[in-house]
Amino acid sequence: MSQNPGEEGGLPQAAPNINLDNPIQTVATGDTLEDQASPVVDEASPSSTFSFEMLDMESVPAPYQEVQPHWFFCRRSDDNTSWLPFSREDSDKLENACNTVKDEEDEVVIAVEGERYDVHVKERKRYAVYWEQGPTEVRRCTWFYKGDKDTIFMPYPEDVSKSLEEAYMIAVTLNEWKRKLEFSNGETVILHNPKLIMQYQPIGLQDDWVSSPSENTRPQTVKRGVDNISVEIPDGEPEKVDHLVFMVHGIGPACDLRFRSIIQCVNDFRSASLSLLASHYKHAQQDGQIGRVEFLPVNWHNALHGDATGVDEDIQRITLPSISRLRHFTNDTLLDLFFYNSPTYCQTIVDTVASEINKLHTLFKQRHSEFKGAVSVVGHSLGSLILFDLLTNQRTGLEAREGVPSGEPFRLNCDTLQQTLTRLGLEQYLDTLQAENLDLESLALCQESDLKDLGIPLGPRKKILNYVRRKWLSEDCKKRAVRLPPGLQVPPQVTSDHDGNQSSGLTTQQSQFHRAQSVTSAVDYEYFDVGIGQVSIDYPQLAFHPQTFFAFGSPIGMFLTVRGLKHIDPNYTFPTCKSFYNIYHPYDPVAYRLEPMIVTEVDLEPMLIPHHKGRKRMHLELKDSLTRMGMDLKNNVWGLLRTACQSFARPPVAALPSVDGDTTIKRDLQERHRVCEEAESSVSAEQTEQPEIKVGMLNGGRRIDYVLQEKPIESFNEYLFAIQSHLCYWESEDTALLLLKEIYDKQGVAFEQPQQ
């Protein structure tokens, strides 16, 4: 295979253009390696080797030792190609497999990088396991080069490295240096001495008497072995996985200002978490108490914008030709918001997200059969809204035990009233309902007030009406209705007739299912006739119960509000997820709070996320210090006033006061005492801390809204950093530490603040 090395992760254009099929050409026609790596002592230019003679060449040369290889993989981008090293652990696994495999044997596959990639050793390719990504080249690297404009060393192809190593072995063994190897394109490597090996570019058209390429070309440094180059080799990841987290992206294919994909951003977030585990959970990791947290990306954008839907082609036909770049950006990103509000594509999005999560979960369990930990989900921007809607529509309890698949209409034709009450554990009310000649069909037409009149308590009648109405909901009615999340209250738009009966303008059939309630909590599902173009979304079910839902830069609060939802019931919880964190940057233009929708009577400040180094940022500390100084000054003023009042309240020493004088003194003392009491009460009221307020059960009674600390430079101009603030979460160590604390606190492992 002969391709451009720069495109295939080989040498860039500034490096030697080596023919990989025949990388080395002999200068002479000899067949021996001595002929190929021929001495060039007489040919080398004195000016080019003068500085080399300064080295101590009289010392006894060290005996030849075989070079230790290290394995690298190629990473390509639009304008750059780089080679990154595997961890030492992964490199050792690949080297052992390479040494044991034989040519006639089948392909050997080695799992690397936390088993997120598989390396086909014989093919020298690295394949992603959990996401779609083209295979990348893998090399067993021993020799490296770097030009004047390069910042890092690049590895030679394996066949070139082999030839260089053979020439180096002969030079060391015979102690004969200044040997030359010439490539097929005219580029040359000269081994001047063990510490100085250079590569020279082609000379071009020159006279025959020009014997050395070093006179008119800029050489490139050549190094042998990974220990002689400045490269940071990763430490590797713990094998044990304590927790699994799925991360769902927002609008568009890019997740940050560098237009990186969700895969790259999740890789950065994972790296940040590994670094924090090593610093904040050091002893727990060393003791083997914990391992690591695995983060996997969930990509739904490709399924929406791929050829399967054809929506990109349809949008392109109606797009104006002007400002093409801006319109392309709009079509590729902002339209995702409209797609999610479209009944057709919203179903595609939720199906894709749920199926991708379930697929990744199954694949992860297959590759980590020993995994017994919990699973959490993270959503960024629109991805958080998708997860919120999915989690509000998960089924559990009775429905989960019955194994009713998602999207199938519920039918009770085969059930009797007795069977239904038995299933609900309410057999004691069978005689009461039968006395009124109620069957399942007539029970579905009843209102809550009807069952109340029969003497059925609140809890049982809620369970009966919820079960019957949801089971009796026909497929035709579902197609004409929108199911809103449970626990979310819509302002009633009803009218009352002269008898006091309320009507919402729904049809008779639809009103039967108005305000059907959740099985798991005392909250309501609502079904409204919303007109043309809107249908009910059939939300798929996840294959697991998430432990925690983290929302980054989330517009959930705004979307719930524009849907007409005014209040979230404090008792509401997700059916299958008991913890929820709404994390946002203070300047994020897309983020909205949720606590004010739960606690409406108190103005709560969001919880400030601690800095990962254990302190507030300097400008925030300065701001707090100034605030405390103001409060201290105010308290000191009140303290002086109290002291003065106490001195005024002391009875004066008077000789034989009159009766009128006694009355005047008493009145004066009472007035002064009242002023002092008011002053003291005002001071004590200000110093009294606010009692802890529970913000509902959405996060188990704990706080929900958590705000990051802005950087000092961001505080100078909020608008300048607004877009960046919406994309900062992927590289935020404070956010990663909050996730780790929530995960490991549930496992009884406390973090340790490192010494600064």
Buried (B, 14 or more C-beta within 10 A) or exposed (E): EEEEBBEBBBBBEBBBBBBBEEBBEBBEEEEEBBEBBBBBEEBBBEEBBEEBEEEEEEEEBEEEEEBEBBBBBBBBEEEEBBBBBBBBBBBBBBBEBBEEBEEEEEEBEBBBBBBBBBBBBBBBBBBBBBBEEEBBBBBBBBBBBBBEEBEEBBBBBBBBBBBBBBBBBBBBEEEBBBBBBBBBEBBBBBBBBBEBBBBBBBBEEEEEEEBBBBBEBEBBBBBBBBEEBEBEBBEBBBEBBBBBBBBBBBBBBBBBEEEBBBBBBBBBBBBBBBBBBBBBBEEBBEEEBBBBBBBBBBBBBEBBBEEEBEBBEEBEEEEEEEEEEEBEEBBBBEBBBEBBEBBEBBBBBBBBBBBBBBEBBEEBBEBBEEBEBBBBBBBBBBBBBBBBBBBBBBBBEBBBEEEBEEBEEBEBEEBEBEEBBEBBEBEEBBEEBEEEEBEBEBBBBBBBEBBEEBEBEEEBBBBBBBBBBBBBBBEEBBEBBBBBBBBBBBEEEEEEEEEEEEEBEBEEEBBBBBBBBBBBBBBBBBBBBEEEEBBBBBBBBBBBBBBBBBBBBBBBBBBBEEEBBEBBBBEBBBBBBBBBBBBBBBBBEBBBBBBBBBBEEEEBEBBEBBBBBEEBBEBBEEEEEEEEEEEEEEEEEBEEBBEBBEEBBEEEEEEEEEEEEEEEBEEEBEEBBEBBEEBBEEBEEEEEEEEEEEBBBBBEEBBBBBBBBBBEEBBEEEEEBBBBBBBBBBBBBBBBBBBBBBBBEBBEBEBEEEEE
